[in-house]
């Protein structure tokens, strides 16, 4: 059976709080390992500086636990930035600590594109991003000219290993932040699309989405002459009376229960969505004849009639009326729906709780 769900492939914020906690913990572990390296190297200034870095990440994790995420992020960003510069000054650029600035830049600059940022926040990001780039260029230039007060030089072999390790960590950070950013943005885009094309109450397609699906089906019917395109409009009988008698909560439950009945025919190929108020548009499975579709609609009507809602100890029964129509060559979607709506009106006028086709 052809997939007629018409799913669309779409493209969140940034990292989640949990992800930031993982980042803070990972950086704390890295600095604990760095402490052992600095002691082995005999770089006393970096041993002392790194103790403050370790304490900084302990504070950052504590701040995260207190749900002050933004503050924790800036603490971590500034620590990485300052630690990288200190390493370059004390140990030299041959170990590649300046490459950490690339990862820092990705963390700082990617949120620039988040919706909802005000001008001041974007200005902050822009200024700090510029400072990071400028710092990299300056520290690299000074290091190559031997103008940094480097006192603790690692051997060539150690420096080479550290350079490649720092390069790996820096580019891994860039890929991690970029991937996490894109994933979250995709999630947000999906949420927006869901909100735009689904009914908030029932969770099914709304009128806008159903109109697109119907237009696509009309185009297919115009191309394939042997295709049977049939639609129906279903409407809850005396819906206003349900709301007036039992309250709007009962009316909402009736709408959701009717949706549940439609869902039983989803695997059979039935497409459905909320058309407006208590009306629903149904599009028949494409492998059905008109008489078979009418039987399916009668089954739906019977299930609704046999059903019973329990709302605050009150047993509520309701029925539906349905009008159906089949596509004829040259029909527009509006004409097809209007024909089904006319037959729905006929069902209402002739006693309700029936299918007219």
N, C-alpha and C positions, 0 to 999 in steps of 0.2 A: 504494500500500500504506500502511495506517495506521502511523504511528510508534508503536511499542510499546516504545521504550526507557525510557519513564517517567522522562525526565530531569527533575530538579528545579532550579528557578532559585533560587540562593542569594545571600542578601544581596547585616594583617597587622601585623603589627606597625605600624611607623611608616614613615618613609622608609628606603630601603636605604642602605648605605654609599656606593654610587655616587651616589645622589641627594644625599646630604649633601655629597659632594665637589663636585658641580655647584653647590649652594647656596653653599658657601664660596668657590668660584672666582667666581661671579657677584657676590657681595658685595664681593670684592676689586676687581673691575673697577669696580663702582659707586663705591667709595671713591677709586679712582684718578681718576675723573671729578670727584668731589666736591672733590678736592684742587685741581684746576684752577679750579673755581668759587670756592672759598674764597680762592684767590690773587687772582682777578679782583675779588671783592667787597672784598678788603682786610681780611678777618676773620682777623687774625694768630693769635688764640687757637685758632680752628678749624683753621687750617693746621697748627698744631703738634699739636693733638689728633688730627687726621685721619691724621697720619704714624704715630702710635701705633696708630690703627685699622687702617691698612694692614699694619703689622707684626703686629698681632694676627691678621689673616686668613692671613698667611703662616705664622705659628705654628700656627694652626688646621688648615691644610691639611697641614702637616708631621705634626701629631698624628694626623690622619685616616690618613695613609699608614702611621703606626705602629700602626694599628688600635685606637687609643684613641678610639672614636667618641663615647662619652658625654662625655668631657672636652672634646672638640672642640665638641660641641653647646653645652655650658654656656659655653664661651669666646665663641662666636658670639652667643648669647643676651644675655649680659651686655654685650658690645660694642655691640650694637644699642640696648639699653636705655640705656646710659650716653651713647652718642653722640647719641641723640635728645634726651636731657635737656640735654646741653651745647649743642646747636644751638638749643634753645628759649631757653636762658639768654643765649647770646651774640648770636644773630641775631633771636630773637623768635618768637612763635607764629604770626605772620601767614604764615610760609612753610610751615606745616603739618608740621613735623618731629615734632610730638607724635603724629601719626597713625601713625608707625612703631610705636608702642606697641601698636596693635591687632594688627598682624602678629606682634609679639613674643608677645603674649598667646596667640594661636592656636597658636604653636609650643610654648609652655610648657604650655598647659592641655589640649590634645587628648590627650597621652599619659596623662592622669589616668585615662582609661577603659580603658587596656590591661590585659588579664588578666596576673596574675603580679606586679604592683607591690605592694611591701610597704607597711605603714603609714607608715614613715619617708619613703619616696619620695613617697607621696601628700601627706604633710604638707609636704614641700619644695615640691612643685608648687603646693599651695594657698597657702602663704605668699608665694611669689614672684608668683603670679597676683594676689593681693591687693595686693602692693606696686606692681605695674604699674598696676592700676586706680587706686589711690590717687595714684600719681605723675601720671597723666594728669589727674585731676581737680584736683590741687593746682597743677600747672604751668599748666593752662589758666586757672584762677581768678586766679593771680598775674599771668599775662600780660595778661589782660583789664583788670586794675586798674592796670597799669603798674608793678608792683612787681618786675619782673625787671630786672637790670642790663644791659639790652640796649644795646649800643654800635654795632652794625653793622646798620643798617636797610637792607634792600633796597628798591628803588623799588616802587611799587604794582604795576606791570606784572610785574616780576621776581617779587615775592612771590606774585602771583596764579598765575603759571605754576608756580612751585615748589609752591604749595599743592595744585594739581590733580595735579601729577606725584607728589607724596608720597602723596596720597590714592589715586591709581591703584596705586602700588607697594604701599601698605599692604593695600588690598583684594585685590590680585593675590596677595599673600603668603597672605592668609587663604584664598582659594579654592584656591591651590596646596596648602597644607598639608591642608586639609579633603579635597580630592580624593585626594591621595596617601594619606592616612590611610584613607579609605573603600575605596580600591582594595586596599590591603594587608590590611585587615580582611576584605574579600570573598575574597581569596586564601586567607587563613587559614581562613575558614569553609568554603571549598571543600575545602581539605586535610582538615579535620575530617570533612566529610561523606564524602569519598573513603575515609578510614580507617574510618569507621563502616559503610560499605555495600559495601566491596570487600575481597576476600580478599588478604591481604598477599603471599602467595607467588605466586599466579597473576595477580593484578591484575583478576580478573573479579568479578562480583557475589558477595557472600557469602550465607549462608542467610537472614539478616535481610532483605536487599533482595529476594531471590527470593521470600520469603514474601509481602512486600507486593505484588509484581508478580502472583503467583499469586492472591492475594485479589482484586485488581482485575480479573483475567481471569475469575474465578468470577462476580463481580458482573455483568460484561458478558454472560457466557453465560446468566445468569438473565434478563437483559433481552431479549437477542436469541436467539430460539429456534433460528434457523438457523445459529448460530455453532458451529463445531467447536473444542472446546478439548481438547487432548491433551497429556499430559506423559509424561516418561520419567525413570527413574533409571538412570544409568550408573555402573558400579563397576569399578575395575581388578581383574583376577583376580590372586590370589596376591600382593597388594601387600606383605604382611608379609614374604614370601619375598624379594621384590626388596630391601627394606630390609635384611634379615638377610644376604643374600648379597653385595650390592654397596654397602651403606651408605645412609644417609638422603639423601645428595646425589643418588644415583641415583633414589630414590623421589620426591624433589622434582622432578627433571628429567622423570620419567614424568608427573607431574601437570601440569607446564607443557606438555609435548608434547601431552598429551590436550586441553588447553585450545586449543592451536594448531589442532588438527583441528576442534574445534567452531567456531573463528573463521572457518573457510572457508565456513560456512553462515550467517554473520551477515547477509550481504546478502540471503539468501533469506528472512530473517525469523525465524530460530531464536533463541530466548532461552535463555540458559544461565547457571548459576552453581554455585559449589561448595556442596554441601549439607552436607558434613561428612566429614572424613577423606579417603578416596579416592572418595567418592560425589559425583555431579554431578546436578543437576536440570535437565532440558531441557523447554522449552515449545515446542510445535510452531508453525510459521508458520500463521497463521489461515486462509490460503487453501488449505490442504492437506486432503485426505481422510485417513482413518485409515490406509488402505493405503499412501498416498504417504508418510505420516510413517514408517511401518514400513520402507519402502524407504530413506528418508533415514537412519534409524538403522542399517540394515544396511550402507549405504555408509560410515558413520562407523566401525562395527565393523571393516569390511574394511580401511579405511585404517590403523586402529590396528594391526591384525594384520600388515599389510605393512610397517609402519614399523620403523625400527631406530635405537636410541640408541647413541651412542658415548661411554662414560664411562670416562675413564682407560684408554684402549686396549681396553676391554671392550665388546663388542657385545651390547646388551641388547634383547630383544624381549619385548613384553608384549601381553596381550589384555584386552578388556573384555566384561562381560556387561551387558545392558540389559533392563529391564522397562518396558513402556509401558502406558498406560491412557487411556481417553477419558471425558470428563465426561458424566455422566448427570444429568438434571434432579433437583435436590434434594441432589446430592452437596456435601459440604463440601470445602475444600481438603485437610483432613487425610485424609478418606476417599479422595479421588482419589490422593493421594501414597501412601497405604498400599496401594492396589490395585496401583500401579506397583511398589512395593517388594515386594509378594508375588510378582509376576511376575519381578522381578529374582532373588528367592530361588529361584524355580522354574528360572530359567536357570542359576543356580549349581549347583543340585541335579542338573541333567540334563546336566552336562558343561562348563559355562562357555563363554565365547567365542561367545555367541549372543544373539539378540534374541527375547524372548517378549512377545507383545502379544495 
